[in-house]
Amino acid sequence: MDLLLAFITLILILGSAQGQGNLAVGFYSRTCPNAERIVASVVQEAVRADPRKAAMLLRLHFHDCFVQGCDGSILIEGNDQTEMHADGHQGLGGFEVIEKAKAQLEATCRGVVSCADIVAMAARDSVALSNGPFYQVPTGRRDGRLSNKSFAAQMPEVNEPVQSFKAKFFQKGLSQKDLVVLSAAHTIGTTACFFMPHRLYEFPVFSSDPTINPAFLPELKKICPEHGDINTRLAMDHGSELTFDDNIFRNIRDGFAVLESDAKLYTDPITRAIIDSYLMDFVFKPSFAKDFAESMVKMGRIDVKTGSQGEIRRICKSFN
Ligand code: HEM
């Protein structure tokens, strides 16, 4: 009997230790019941004032998760050696929105809600505010204690081959479907011309990427002229940059993709088939909204720190 009791106790201890490592929907329901509401209201206010913030906050979560896991390491200002200063993170924004939500959360429930979770919730709220799906975000992430720009080599770069995107996503536990579905986050937001010269003027053999629709090429070149201002920005989902929808897939198929990475997804047979599946004229076609939500939750679990790992930062831009 004693042996059985000891065995059950052991199972319970192991079970709870394992449970600690897991994220959970409603993680703050007892410790900070208004956490999600506070983040949502700060994000809503920011997006109302400037609709472009939604895209920035969505991208911020991706960049946080891909380097060192979703642990808020992208938020650390520090010196010019921290993660946010890496070339691959150029153009990131929305930091002040996260910091504002954090300040309100600290005033309500001090030392409870991590910056990494705020980033994940803000990304979700941004999608919903742009007419995209609303989904439950499992929370319980802890903030990392390391942030170094050398780790940013893990970020996919816009001119890489599709195989390399696949490999980088695979390393993070994400599939080819996740790659396609998550890249479709480019349904909102803009890119700087900085990312365009290779596609428009330096493409091997043809000088411009031959997958660009000839009706679209002059428009792209006009917005981003050769040796022009690299900071000029253009919509990534031609004609629908503020609405979260599946139009980006149609644009990719028809040669209206703006980013080279998006266009490349239509040159590989597998990723192309995944794109086509969302464009089928068929009642039982897969739901982009549902799949996007699922892939976001999956991305949000990359190498998270939980339990007693890491810390809960007091302010998001610096370690405690
Ligand atoms: C192969 C993978 C990807 C590549 C190469 C890539 C590349 C880029 C580039 C070059 C930009 C323009 C940045 C700028 O000029 O500010 C951008 C913007 C953006 N990316 Fe990605 N991205 C990828 C995947 C993702 C994923 C997985 C997400 C989110 C789930 C995402 C969300 C966004 C958003 C929302 C923007 C717009 C940002 C804004 O308007 O400020 N991207 N991406």
Residues whose N, C-alpha, C, O or C-beta is under 5 A from the ligand:
A	BS01	HEM	R52 A55 M56 L58 R59 F62 Q90 G91 P156 E157 V158 F165 L182 S183 A185 H186 I188 G189 T190 T191 A192 F195 S261
